[in-house]
Amino acid sequence: MNEIKILETYGPDGPSLSDEARQAARSRLLAEITAVTAYADRPALPVTRRVASGLLRLPPLVRMALAGAAVTAMAVLAVTVLPQPPEATQGPPVAGGEEPPPVLPSTGPVKLVAATTLEFPYALPLLGEPSFTADPGGPIMAIYASEDMNSDVVVVAHTSGAAPGDLQRLGQRITVDGRPGHILPLGDAHQLAWERRPGEWVTIVGHGRHGSEEAVLRLARQVVDQPQHVPFQIAVGLIPAGWELGGFKEGGSIVTYRDPARPNTSLSVQWKPAPEWHPDSDVEGFEAGQDVTVDGRHARLVQARERWMLTTTLPDESGFTLQAPRSFTPDQVIAVAESVRRGDS
């Protein structure tokens, strides 16, 4: 794209952002909530945030540094154990008649299980339908975006059996319908966490017209037990046994699962409207590559020093890239890729 085209598309005279683009930008910003870093004897300070378009300025929400928060448990429906290949395989010949390095076998068996769809356990029916996001290793957040762009509400469920650490240190003790809680003012917002049931904590951050102590307490009393399906643009059907959701972004177009025993070991899938084919040499630590098929469609499987990377298409001609640890066999990488489907966001 040349400079003239860039100015026509993105410059001051370019077309207006669609409502969908604005909503996506707001959801991404709301997910990037600033952590409370104030000392116990210092008040938390508000932070000014900007919508990516530069046209709107949103007031702050607080990134909940939520100790021990966890996503809703994922039930196991079935178990699929894939066999180890008897020996290493090799990719196709490269230009000049040279053979690429062999595709090495994995370091050990990986057990794959079928994952269920995610659910968020609570709802605020009076605020409409939320969007959802989750940072790596963090809890699922339900975001209720307001029409005035200034009164958004975030709800987070915890399984740690305690209020977030910042609220315990800095917040004021309070009760919600007789249950213990903590509340913390944050500029024109309030953060409230209360024990909805023994060992079951919920956090609400309200802003703007929902940002007063009274408004946040009123919202807390409106929370109902109503599991809500968390939609993804891309869904992974098979994950390693015992792994958990590590995070998702951009409406579920990027989904990550991780090994809780080794948080740096993860499996991720990124959806794109069209597949992004890159030269093998662009992959960091490239060792070998081979053409394979996924549900009868062309795919490229690349082996790097510490991971596998597979790129392929879906029936609707969109594409995705799967990254998996080297502990997977090539057959297991392909099996996970064949379990990937478009979601319902």
N, C-alpha and C positions, 0 to 999 in steps of 0.2 A: 504494500500500500504506500503510494507516494505522499508527499507533504500536502498537496492540494486535496487529495481524497481524505486524508486524516482531518484536515480543517473542515471540509464539508460535512464529515460524519460526526466529529467530536467537538468541533469548535463552537464558538458562541452562537453562530447562526445555524447550527446543526439541529436535527429533529429533536423534539422533547422526549424525555425518557418515558417509557410506558409505565402504567401502574404496576405491571408485573416486575419490571426492573427496579422500580422504587421499593416495592415490597421486599424484593430479594436483598437490596442493599440494607434496608432497615433490619431485616432478620440477621444478616451477618454482623451488623454493628451491635445489635442487642446481645448477640452471643459473645462479643468481646467486651464483657463487663469488667471494669477496672477493679482490681483487688483492693481490699481494705488493708492498708499498710500502716495506719496510724498507731502510735504507741498508746499504752493504756491511759496516759495522762494527757493525750492530745486528741482533739476532735478530728473526725474524718473530713476531708476536704472534697468539695464537688469538683468534677472534671468536665470540661466542655468537650463535646464530641461533634463530629461533622459527618453528615451523610456523604457517601462517596460522590454523589453528583455535584456537590458544592453548593446546591441550591437550598438545602435545608440544614438547620442546626438543631440537633437533638440534645436535651439535657441528659445528665448521666444516670446510668443505673450502676449498681454495685456488683462487681464480679464476686460471687459468693465463693470464698475460699473455704469450701465445705469439707472439713476433715471427715474422712471415713465415709463420704457419700458414695453410693453405688447405684448402678442402673438396675432396673427391674430384672429379677432373675429370669434367665432364659431356659425354658423347658427343653428337654431332650426328647425328640419323638422317635428317632430311629438311629441305628448305628451302622455305619458302612466301613468295613476295614478293607483297604486296598492292598493287594500283594506287592511286595518288593520286586523290582525287576531282577532277573537272575544275573544280569551283567550290565555294564555301562553301555549306552548307545552313543552313536556318533551322528553329528549333523551332516547335512549334504555337503558335497565338495564346494569349495569356493573358487573364485576366478584364479586362473593360473594352475589349476590342478592340485593346489595344496589342500590338505585336509585340515579342518579346524580342530582345536583341542577336543578331546572326548567329553561328552556330557557325563559328569560323574554321578554315581549313585548317591542317594541320600545317606545321612549318618544314622538313620534308624527309622522304625515304623512310626507313622502318624495315623491315629484313628480319627476318622471323619464322622461327624454326627450331623443330623438334620436340625437346623435352628428354626425356632418359631418366630413369628412376627413379634415386634416389640409393642408393649402397651405402657401407657402412663396411667397411674392409678387414680388420679383425681381430675376434677374439672371445675371450672367456674362458668356455669351455663349462662349467667347473665352477661358475660363478656364476649360470647360468641365462640368461634373456633380458633384455637391457638395454632401456632407453628412450633416446631420442635428443633432443638439443636443439642449437641453435647460435645464438649471439648475432650481431647484425649485424656482418658483416665478419669473424667469427671462425670457428674450426674446428668441425666436428661433434664433439660429445662423446657417448660411450656411457656411460650411467649404470647401474650395477648396484646396485640398491637392496636393502638387507638387511632381513630380517624384524625384527631387533631395533631398527631405525630409527637405529642408531648406527655401522654398519660398512659404509657405502656405498663403492663404488669407481668412479672415473671414469677412462676411457681416451680418449686423444686421439691422432690420427695427424697427422703433420706432413709437409709437402713442402718445407720451407725449407732442408733440408740442414744444420740446426744445432739444438742444444738451445735451449729457451726462454731468453731473456736473463737472467731472474732466477736460473735454475738455474746458468747459467754464472758469474754474479757471486757468488752466495751459496752455491751447493751444493758438496759435496765430490765430487771426482773418484772414479769407481768403474768397475768393469767388470761386465758381465752376459754370461756365457758368452764371455768374451774380447773383447766389444765395448765401446767407451768409453761412459761415461755420467756423469750427475751426480745426486746425491741430496741432498735438503734436508729436515731435520726441521721440522715445523710443529705445535707442541703435541703432541697425541696422534695426529698424522697424519704421513705422509711423502709427498713428491713425488719421483718418479723419472723421469728421461728418459734413454733410451739409444738408440744407433744400431743399430737392429735389423739393418739392411743398410746398405751404403755410401750415405750421403745420405738415408736413410730413418729418421726418428726417431719414437719412440713415447713418450708420457708416461702414467704411471699415478699417480693420487693415491689412497692407501688410508687408511681411517680406522677407528678402533675396533680390533676384533680383526685387521683388515687394515692397521693403521696403523704397525706397527713396521717397522724397516729390513728385518729378516729376512722379514716377511710380504710386503712390497712386492716384494722381490727374488724371492720364491717366485712371486708373481703374474706378474711379468715373464716368468718361464720357462714359464708356462702359456699365454701368449698364442699363438694360432695364426692362420695365414693363412686366414681364413674370411669372405669377403665377406657382409655382412648387409644385407638390404634395410632402408632407412630409411622407415618408413611415415608417411604424412601423412593427416590427415583430409580435406584438400582438395588436389587435384593440378592443376597448370597444365600443359597440353600444349604450348603455344606460348610461346616467350620470344624476345626480340631476339637476333640472332646475336652471339656473343661475350660475352653476359652470363653471370653466374655466380650461384649461390645466395648471397643476402645474409644469410639467417638464417631461423629458424622457431621458433615458440613453441607452447606449449599442445598438444603432441601433433600439431603440424602443422596446427592450425586457422588459423594466421597464417603465410603463406609469402611471402618477399620475394626478388626477384631484383634485381641491380643491375649497372650498367655499371662494370666495373673501371677504365676510363679516367676515369670521373666518378662516384665512389662515392656522391655525393648524388643521383644520378639512378637511380630505382628503380621497380619494378613490384611491387605487393603485392596479395594476395588474403586476405580474412578471411572465414572460414566462420562461420555462425551457425545454430543449430537452426531458426530461423525468420528470414525476411528482415527487415531493419530499414530501413523506408522513412522517410526524413527529408525535411522540406521543403527545396526547393532552396536557400532562403535561408540554411539552416544551414551550407551548404558555404562555407568561407572563400574569398573571392575569386570568388564566383559570378558568372558572366557569362551563361550560357544553359543551358536544359535541354530535353530532348525525350524522348518516349516512343519506344522501339525494341523490337525483338523479338530474343531470344537463343534459338536452337533452338525457335522458335515460342512462347516464353513471354515474358510482359510484362517489360520492363526499363526502367529510367530512367537515361538518360545525361546527366550534368551536366558542363558545361565551366566550369572555373575558370581563373584567370589562369595558373596554372603546372601544371595537371594536369587529367586526366579522372577522373570517378568514375562507375562503373556499378554499380547494384544490381539483382539479379534473383534468381530461384529456380532450384532444381535439380529433377529429376524426383521426388525423395523429399519435395519441399515444403520442404526446408531452403533457406537463402539464403546469398548471399555478396555482398561488396562488393569490386570491383576498382578499384584506383587505378593510373593510368598517366600517364607524362609527356605533355606537350602535343606532343612530337615525333611521337606517334602520330596517324594519321588516325582519324576516327570508325569507319570500317570495320575498322580494325585493332584498336581497342578491343573491338569486337563480336566479331571473330575470336578474340581471346584469351579473351574470356568464353565463347565457344562451345567452347573447348578445356578449360574447367574441369570437373573431375569429382570426385565423392566419392572419397576415398582408401580405404586399407585398414587404418587404425590401429584 
